[in-house]
Amino acid sequence: MPATALKEASERLAQARHHDPFQVLGCHPLPGDASLVTFRVFLPYAKSISITGVNATLTLTRETKDGLWCWKGEKAALPPHPELEWKDTEGCTYTERTPYTFAPQVGELDLHLFGEGRHWQVQDVLGAHCKTVDGVEGVLFATWAPAAERVSVIGDFNLWDERRHPMRVLGGSGVWELFVPGLSPDNLYKFSVRNRESGQVQSKADPYGRAFEIRPQTAARVVPPTRYRWGDADWLEQRATWDWQAAPMSVYELHLSSWQKTQEGGFMNYRDLAHQIADYVRPLGFTHIELLPITEHPLDDSWGYQTTGYYAPTSRFGSPDDFRYFVDYLHQAGVGVLLDWVPAHFPKDEHALARYDGTALYEHEDPRRGEHRDWGTLIYNYGRNEVRNFLLANALYWLKEFHIDGLRVDAVASMLYLDYSREEGDWLPNRYGGNENLEAIDFLRQLNELCHGEHPGSLVMAEESTAWPQVTRPTWVGGLGFSMKWNMGWMHDTLVYMSKDPIYRHYHHDQLTFGLVYAFTENFMLPFSHDEVVHGKGSLLGKMPGDDWQKFANLRLLYSYQWTYPGNKLLFMGSEFAQRKEWAYREPLDWGLLDHAPHRGILSTVTDLNHLYRNRTELHQRGFRPEGFEWIDCHDSTQSIISYLRSSEDGFLVVVLNFTPTPREGYRLGVPSAGEYREIFNSDSTYYGGSNLGNPLPIPAEASPWMNRPYSIQVTLPPLGAIILECHAL
């Protein structure tokens, strides 16, 4: 290499600006004689360097003052990957191999599939992976940064010096890679990215990192290949063939860090949490838990919804294998695990995805498409192949690597509409002039097709609050392809109604009945989620009107309505025992409330409703089908009473709910069949903390037509109470 070119290359290495360090470093033949080579390394703080493990020690000489060292000689004298021994200016001795003698490790097929946006295991290519190359152990680093002039791996192994390990770019793919020999699991690292236009240098966390430091630190941690041995094969086999549309599904939503704390007030480990949660949830009768996002996030206040590490279970609670144990243990205990997943937006944190290579890489450049004003976050560019690939592979990663049973997709409405929560003039229409985000729609359809196709029995649920049609209908008929959709309309109407003083409820009777107009247009889940008990909204118990007795009676009535209404169920932690104050994410739940009878009564109500829902096919077999529900009477607004039938192939149940504190004795009810009707559930039972008014004796049906039914019965309705009756033929 000419002296001028060598000086320039050395300066660019010293300034961490060289876009192709392999041009200079490593082993290169001398012109005119292939048997002679030049071997160079860049070690700016070395005092002496030699090559060991050869017949005679080979000494390198300093070639430039910037730190470029060189050895020239017979190619045969040099091993393919020489081992260096060097001393620094303080006399400390180090041994290492240079990365610049290793061939590229990312294959052409990987780059091709990633460029097309259909590499479903791209996380096995990009990121950091322990690897053995030519018999040498080390870590392969790779990242996507097409606008970068230079990308370096920095970490605790090179004093976070961006000059030490600059990477090679693989053609026009925008992928940079480097195999660093001698590294091992637990090394901390980031990528130092220099933009080719502005010269801006940023230290970025690995988008594909598998584990990160405890916040507020943000470096990724090299994770070894998992050796975890799963024990949930029976669960997965059953899941692959279960008919979830005809099965009961009752979900306990929880936030791991505030469900329970250690005695010292810190975070519990995934393994300890697994035992405590399984022991608590299984007797209550919940079929699944749903975790608020446990993907890595820097801010506790975000509850996980501002994700920076999409491929990493948060280190707050342990390692990735600890989380595998968590899921495995719950599966073996008969409890499914759902994960709240956030592809709608990502935070602006400088260390993460925002302007990753100095440009709007993962997001849109124009803030009218690339920024959520309300949340102060950025919106993914779903039309870019590599960005779409990042998210789709991530969804499959959680289902495959951690055996997650399903994903709840957050904020779907914000993805579907270009003008979501925007003022006029602050959004850009699609190519047809409309407000639909066509790229996001395609992304969601592909997401659902992939998840359902690659992992049969897995569920994908949409938090979608608008009237967008066919959210849970197959993509081949024009739907989005989700398994289920949160019924936000039902939730809102029900809570508004229940918050009214009973004396005024008859004016709002339609809020109870309107939901049946659309109840079977989608596969609905009925959510009383974390969003309803935070930000000044109060707890569910706090929303209920009246004195303490009436509050608890109203809450038991609310849950009775939820569990007997068509659709699957979801309840946020603490609501199952009537936590009095709203959710405080920094504090554990008020478990001491279970020392008090009214709160134990709510817990017993939820437990019995769960078991009734699971054991009686009438309440779940046709939960998404109109033939599973039939009004007996939806017009008794004067007395604020509704009654309906829930049916299955096994028969029917009669449900009657009284939304006033006035008992109703001798209330005549039309029924479809002759026989004897027996009360199998009463929310007013003393067992739950009620007044014990009800129907302890069987009630014979009379051949007196009523409410367009051939038979009728007379029942006693408890105050603010619900009863469920079954029919026995005589």
Secondary structure, DSSP 8 states (H G I E B T S, - for coil): --HHHHHHHHHHHHTT--S-GGGTSEEEEETTEEEEEEEEEE-TTEEEEEEESSSS-EEEEE-STTSEEEEEEEGGGS-SS-EEEEEETT--EEEEE-GGGS---S-HHHHHHHHHT--TTGGGTSEEEEEEETTEEEEEEEEE-TTEEEEEEEETTTTT-TTT-B-EE-GGG-EEEEEEET--TT-EEEEEEEETTT--EEEE--TT-S-B-STT---EE-----------HHHHHHHHH--GGGS--EEEEE-HHHH---TTS----HHHHHHHHHHHHHHHT-SEEEES--EE-S-GGGTT-S-SEEEEE-GGG--HHHHHHHHHHHHHTT-EEEEEE--S-B---TTTTTTTTSS-SSB-SSHHHHEETTTTEE-B-TTSHHHHHHHHHHHHHHHHHS---EEEETTHHHHHBTTTT--TTSS---TTS-SB-HHHHHHHHHHHHHHHHHSTT-EEEE---S--TTTTS-GGGT----SEEE-HHHHHHHHHHHHS-GGGGGGGTHHHHGGGGTTTSS-EEEEE-GGGSSTT---HHHHS-SSHHHHHHHHHHHHHHHHHSSSEEEEETTGGGT-SS---TTS---GGGGGSHHHHHHHHHHHHHHHHHHH-GGGTTTTTSGGGEEEEES--TTTTEEEEEEEETTEEEEEEEE-SSS-EEEEEEEESS-SEEEEEEETT-GGGTS---S--S-EE-BS--BTTBSEEEEEEE-TTEEEEEEEE--
